[in-house]
Amino acid sequence: MKKQEEQCNRKSKKGYIVIWTQEGATTTCYVALHPQVKGVSGKYLSDSNLSKITSHGTDANLVKKL
């Protein structure tokens, strides 16, 4: 575990956001399996909660660049 923590700290210093696999999969599993979000579509979820989309997510000019 110590080696993983060192790798996490090393990556964090370089500006990466590091999360473990279980944390990363939580929202995806929640949306796929939880009855509370059955039928929810076209929404943004973060950390298993409905969240506001930032201005970057709604910028039509950025969409065209992609």
Secondary structure as UniProt FT lines:
FT   HELIX           2..13
FT   TURN            14..15
FT   HELIX           21..33
FT   HELIX           35..37
FT   TURN            38..39
FT   STRAND          45..46
FT   TURN            47..48
FT   STRAND          49..50
FT   HELIX           55..58
FT   HELIX           60..65
//
